[in-house]
Amino acid sequence: MDRNRQREIPAAWRRSSSPKVYSALVRFPRNAVKDCCPLQTFQIPLVGPIIAANVWQMSRPMTIGFIKRGKSIDRASGGSGAAPRVTSGRFCTTAGMAWLGAAILAGASEPALSQGSANLSPAEVCLAANQDLSLGTPLPRTAARLKSGEPLVIVATGSSSTVGLWVYRSAATYPEVMRQELARLRPAARIEIINSGRIGDTIQGNTARFERDVFSYRPDLVVWQLGTNDVAWGGRPDAELKNQVVHGVRALKAGGADVILMDLQYAPRVLGSAYHSTMTAMIADVAQQERIGLFSRFALMRKSIDAGVPPGALVSWDGLHNSADGYDCIGRALARLISKAAP
């Protein structure tokens, strides 16, 4: 890792990366994941103390469970090409994943918040530190729907950050948190959320699914979370990838929807890529060029750490995905920005 990137990573993360990093290959039964995500095998990094029983437990077959919570409409999409399954609050997860996030790292706890923030959760400190964020553009169709009393249909599309990997309740995913916060801010509004995230998806995978997983719902607002998997696993953003994003945004706009791009998370696995800043800048450039909203998750998380949130409080044990507090802050912050941009 070059010195510039080393300086960008918080000291606590640099220290925590020094112990030996283990990994385990987790295999899921094909029939259990074919309608949930495109992967049957996951390479999962395990940082910190591990006991043999945990590794053995992870290698056992895990099954898919569906938990009915809240009022959102979640779409669990997969590589099989099956038709969307839309139910009230259906959430796709693996039965062992929630246990895994809670039990695998006994020694990975973070230090407490600074004294001034001792009584606030990491999500609350995160929100307080990001009150000046803006989407950078109004949301006219969203505003019209909110004023008319007609249902506001929001599609959240993207990868595992949209699915809500490592949280075991659909109510804790950022799209559902966003819906709940919008309902609080606009009590007279009728808001429907469709979660069209898919684990492991890239920008190319996102756009390939737009017809089935976005346009079919005739959304008024689309939140497109993108870019992480295109750099976190060794990819390199280039002009061709930027063109894919531009074409995707224009396709979304052609359907009449307001569009918000959500960029990368501020997390060790992302910062470990030499191209994370290039990707973040590319997403911001497309948002400005196409005059659409930009929700900078990267800036939000970085400002939170600067405000005293422990570096790992908004990031899960894998060093990549958000924690429950991270999803909570992202969902509520985004809802507040949407409400401000649609007066």
N, C-alpha and C positions, 0 to 999 in steps of 0.2 A: 504494500500500500504506500502511495507517495505521501510526502510530508503535508501537502495541502489537504488531502482527504483525512489524514491522521489528525490534523488540527481541528477539522470540522466535526469530528466525532466527540461527543462529551466524554470527559475523563472517566466517568463511571463505567461507560461502555468499553473504553479502552482497557480498563482494569479487568472487567468481567470477561473480556475475550482472551485473556492470557491463559486460563486453565485449558486443559485438553478438551477438544470438542469431539463428542461421540456422535454417531449417527446410527439409526436403525431403519431397516427396510420394513415398512408396514404394508402388508398385502390384505386387500379386502376381497371378499367373494364377488365375482363379476356380476352376479345377478343382484347384488346388494347396492352396487354403485352405478350401474349402467344408466339409470334414470336420474342420477343425482349429480354426477360430475364425470368428466371425460377420462379420469385416471383410475386405474385399478391398483397402481402401486405408487406409494408416496415415499420419497426419501426425506426423512424428518431429522433435523439437527437437534441434538440433545446436549445442552450446555450445563455443566455443573454436576453435582453428585448424583449418581444413578445407582439403584440397586438392581441386582440381577432379576428379581421378580418383576420389576417394572418392564424391563426389556422383554422378558418372556410374555408378559400380559399383552404388550403391544403387538407381538408377532402372531397372536391368536386371531382368528377371523372375527371381524366386527360387523354388526348388522346396522341397517339404516332404521332410524326411528323418526316418526313425525309427531310434532308437538303442536297442538292447536291452541294458540294464544292470540290475544289482541284482535284487531279488526283489519289487519293488513291482508293483502292478497300476495302470497309468495309464490314464485315460480321456480321450481327446482328443475333445471334443464340439464340435459346430458348428451353424451355423444351418440346415443342410439337413434336420434331423430324422432323420438316419440313426441306426440302432441303435448302442448303445455297442460299441466294439471293445475287448475286454479281453484283454491279452496279458501276458506276463511282462516287465515293465520297459519297456513301449512308451512312448516320449516324443515328443510332437508339437512340432516346432520348424521353423524355416526354415533352409535350408542357409546362407544368408547372414547370419543374425542373430548367430551366434557371432563370425564374422569382424568384423561391424559393431561389436560391443561392444569388441573388442580393438583394432581398427585406426583407428577414426574420430577419436579424440581423442588425438593424440600429446602434447599439452601439458596434459592434465588430471590429471596425477599429483598425489597428495596428499602432504603432509609426513609424515615418519616419526612413529611413536608417541613419546610422552614417554620420557625415559631409563629410568624405572622399569619401563616396559612394552616396552622395546626388543626383548626376546627372545620376546615373545608376539605371535601374530597378532591382527588386529582382532577376529576371532571369539572368541578366548580372553579378551581383555580385556572384551569384551561379556558373556561368560558370567560372568566374575568379578565384574563390576559389578552383576549382576542376580540374585545368589543369594537375595535376600530376596523375590523375586516369588512370587505365589501365584495359583492359579486362583480362590480364594475359596469353593470348594465341593468336597465329595467327589464321586467318580465311581463310584457303586455298581455299575453294570452292568459297567464296565470292570474294577473290582476283582474281581467275581465271575468274569469270563472269565479273568483272569490266574491266579486261584486254581485254577480248574477244569481248566486245561490245554487248554480248548477254544480254537479260533482266535478272536483278537480282531480284529474287522473294523472298520477305521477308514475313514471317507470324509472326504476333505478337499475341500471345495467352496468356490468363490469365483471370483476373476477371475485376471488375469495373474500376480499374486503367488503364487497357488497353482499355476498352470501352471509357473512358474519362468522367466518371460521373461528373456532375455539370458544364461542359462546353457545350455551346449550338451550337458550330460549329465543324464539323469534322476536320477542319483545325487546331483546337486548341488541339486536342488529341495528346498524345505523339507519336504514330506511324506516324501520318501525319506530325508532326513537324520534326520527324526523317527523313522522306522521303524528305522533303523540304531542310533540311540541307545537306543531302547526295547529293542531286541534285546540291546544290551550291558548295560543295566541289569537286564533280566529274561531271562537266557539260556534259561530253560526255557519261555518264552512262545512261542506261535505267533501271529505278527502279520501281518495282511494290510492293505495300504494301497491304497485306490482314489483316484486323483487325478481329481477331477471339476471341476477349474478350467476356466474358459473366458475367453479374452482379451477384454477390453472389457466384461465383464458388470457389471451394476448389481444392486442389491438386488432389484428387480422381476424382472430376468432370472434371478437365482439361484433365487428361489422358484418361478418358472415351470418350472424344470428339476428340481425336487426329486423328482417322481414317477419320472422316468426315470433321473436321474443320482445319486440318493441312496437313495430308498426301495427301489429294485429290488435293492440289494445287502444289504438287511437289516442295517444297520450297528449295532454296539454303541456306537460313539462317532462323533460328527460334529464336525468342526472347520469352522466357517463363517467364512471371511475375507470381510469386507464393508465397504462404506462409502466406499472410496477413490474409485471412479469416479463416485459420486454427488455428490462435492464438487469433485474435482480438475478437472473440466471445466465448472465453472460452475453446478452444481446447488446446491440449497438444501434441507437437511433440514427437514421439517415434521412435524406431527402425523400426517398420512397416511402418510408414510414410516415413522415409528416404528411405526404400527399394522401395516404390512407386515412389519416385523422381528418384532414380537410374534407375529403369526399364523404366520410362518415357524418361529419357535422352538417354538411350541406344536404345530405339525404334526410337527416333528422329535421332540419329547418324546412325542407320542402313539404313535409307533412303538416306544417303549421305549428309545431311544438316550440315552446321556449326550450333552450338547451343550456345546461351547466356542465362544464368539464371539471372533474375532481382529479387533482394530480396525485403524486406519489406520497407515501407516508414517510415521516422522518424517523427512520429506524435503522439499526445497525446493518441489516442485510442490504438495505437500499444504499446506505452511505458507503458500503463496501464496493459498490460498482463505480467504475471510473466515469460512467456516463449518466449518473443520476441527475447532475445539474444540467446536462444537455437536454435530457428528456423533460425536466421541469420547465426549462426555458422554451422548449418547443411547444409544449401544451399551452403555456401562457401566450405565446406568439399566435397560435391558431385561434385562441379565444379572442384576442384583440383584433386579429385580422377579420374574423367572421362576426365580430360584434355580438358575442354570446357571453354568458356568465362564466366566471372562473372561481372555483372554490379551492383555495390552496391549502390542502391538508398538510403539506410539507411546512409551510409557513406557520400554520396554526400550532402544530406540534412543537416546532422549534421555539416559538415565542413562549409556549407553555413551560418548556424546560428553563428558558431564561428567567421566567417568573417564579421558579422554585419547585416546579413539579419534578420529582425524581425521574431520571431518564427512562427507566423501565416501567413507570407507572401507566403509561399510555400504550405500551407495547407488550405483546404476549411473550410467553416463554421462548418462542421460536426466533425471536429477534427480527420478525418481519411483520406479522399481522398485529392489528390493534388489540388491546385488552378491552375488557368490558367498559372501563373508564374511558378508554380511547374512543370506542364506538359511541358512547354516551355523549361525549363532548362534540364529536363530529356531527352526530345527528341533530343535537340541539342547536349548535352554532349554525349549521346549514339552514335549519328551519327558520331561525331568526333572520338570516340574510334574505331568504326567500320572501318572508313577510315584509321586510323593508323594501325589497325591490318590486313588490306588487301591492302598492298602497291602495 
